[in-house]
Amino acid sequence: MLEMTIAILVAYAVLFFISVFLDPKKKAIQSDKKYSIYQMLLFSTIKMLIAVAIVITVALSIRVSLIKVVGLSGSSLNWQTLAQGLIAASGFIIIYIVWQLLSKRFSSKPTETDSTEKSMIALLPKCWLPLIGTFAIISFEAGLLEEIFFRGIMQSHILSYVAPLWAVIIAGLFFGFAHFYQGASGVIGTSILGIWLGATFVITGNIAVPIIGHFLGDFTCMMLSGKQIIQRSKNR
């Protein structure tokens, strides 16, 4: 138990360190240095894989069940799972839209989240087909790897110490702080999304549900901004 706790904390610390000092997404926001959206996606994927690999390596070394460590116990993929995933995605989209409206309503000046969005928009494809493909890849990477680490690994482990409600909140907050580059508003909004996804995992006991919810939620929210993104890209 203690070894896995240390492994998860070390994995998160490494994840945070890489994000602070090496992440091209943060560098692109803070400077004029240009990176492609695919470079950023590759970096994000490698970063998450490193965090997951640290935990899995420790689990193998102490002979702990990987199915349990990754939160795959009780997981299944069927029509019921898909329906639950759609509900999770619907909640994700509603939370995202409401938080965006509230952030813009009560913020009198541009936030770091706005700066992040503008920097990312400049790197996205300017045509619908490649843009949709890019959205799908980004959403799949985030939905799969982030849910495996923050819900499957972290939240499942925290459940060993505290009640489900607290496990959901704590894992959600860790998830939010991992998106610090989006500024205070982004951290709060992402934490709320993390708590929602964590709740769907606790209720269903199926990691596939938050994975589907995260993927479809991310993809839909991006698509809602698709026309605006293409217009802004052409006007740059």
Residue pairs with C-beta under 8 A, 6 or more apart in sequence:
1 160
3 58
3 62
4 55
4 58
4 59
4 62
4 64
4 69
4 157
5 157
6 58
7 54
7 55
7 57
7 58
7 59
8 55
8 153
8 154
8 157
10 54
11 50
11 51
11 52
11 54
11 55
11 149
11 153
12 51
12 154
12 174
12 178
14 50
14 51
14 54
15 47
15 48
15 50
15 51
15 149
15 178
16 177
16 178
18 47
18 50
19 26
19 47
19 178
19 180
19 181
20 26
20 180
22 43
23 43
23 44
23 47
23 181
24 33
24 35
24 39
24 40
24 43
25 35
25 40
25 43
25 44
25 116
25 119
25 120
25 181
26 181
27 33
27 35
28 34
28 35
28 40
28 119
28 123
29 112
29 115
29 116
29 119
29 181
34 123
35 123
36 123
37 120
37 123
37 124
37 125
37 134
37 138
38 134
40 123
41 137
41 138
41 141
44 141
44 142
45 141
45 145
48 141
48 145
48 146
48 149
49 145
51 149
52 70
52 145
52 148
52 149
52 153
55 69
55 149
55 153
56 66
56 69
56 70
59 65
59 66
59 69
60 66
66 72
67 73
68 156
69 153
69 156
69 157
70 148
70 152
70 153
70 156
70 207
71 148
71 151
71 152
71 153
71 155
71 156
71 201
71 207
72 152
72 207
73 205
74 205
74 206
75 206
75 207
75 208
76 206
76 208
77 208
81 204
81 206
81 208
81 209
81 212
82 212
84 200
84 204
84 206
84 209
84 212
85 208
85 209
85 211
85 212
85 213
85 216
86 212
86 213
86 216
87 200
87 213
88 196
88 197
88 200
88 209
88 210
88 212
88 213
88 214
88 216
88 217
89 212
89 213
89 214
89 215
89 216
89 217
89 220
91 196
91 200
91 213
91 217
92 193
92 196
92 197
92 213
92 214
92 216
92 217
92 218
92 221
93 217
93 220
93 221
95 189
95 192
95 193
95 196
96 189
96 193
96 217
96 221
97 221
97 224
99 188
99 189
99 192
100 189
103 111
103 113
103 185
103 189
107 185
111 183
111 184
111 185
111 186
112 181
112 182
112 183
112 184
112 185
112 186
113 182
113 183
113 185
113 186
113 189
115 183
116 181
116 182
116 183
116 186
118 232
121 229
121 232
121 233
122 233
122 236
124 131
124 134
124 229
124 233
125 131
125 134
125 233
126 230
126 233
126 234
127 230
128 226
128 230
131 226
131 229
131 230
132 223
132 226
135 218
135 219
135 222
135 223
135 226
136 219
138 218
138 222
139 214
139 215
139 216
139 218
139 219
139 222
140 215
142 214
142 215
142 218
143 211
143 212
143 213
143 214
143 215
143 216
143 218
144 211
144 215
146 175
146 214
147 197
147 201
147 207
147 210
147 211
147 214
148 207
148 211
150 171
150 174
150 175
150 178
150 194
150 198
151 171
151 197
151 198
151 201
151 207
151 210
152 201
152 207
154 171
154 174
155 167
155 168
155 170
155 171
155 198
155 201
155 202
158 166
158 167
158 170
158 171
159 167
161 167
162 170
164 202
167 198
167 202
168 195
168 198
168 199
168 201
168 202
169 195
169 198
171 194
171 198
172 191
172 192
172 193
172 194
172 195
172 196
172 197
172 198
173 191
173 194
174 194
175 190
175 191
175 193
175 194
176 187
176 188
176 189
176 190
176 191
176 192
176 194
177 187
177 191
178 190
179 186
179 187
179 190
180 186
180 187
182 189
182 190
193 217
197 210
197 213
197 214
198 210
200 209
200 210
200 213
201 207
201 209
201 210
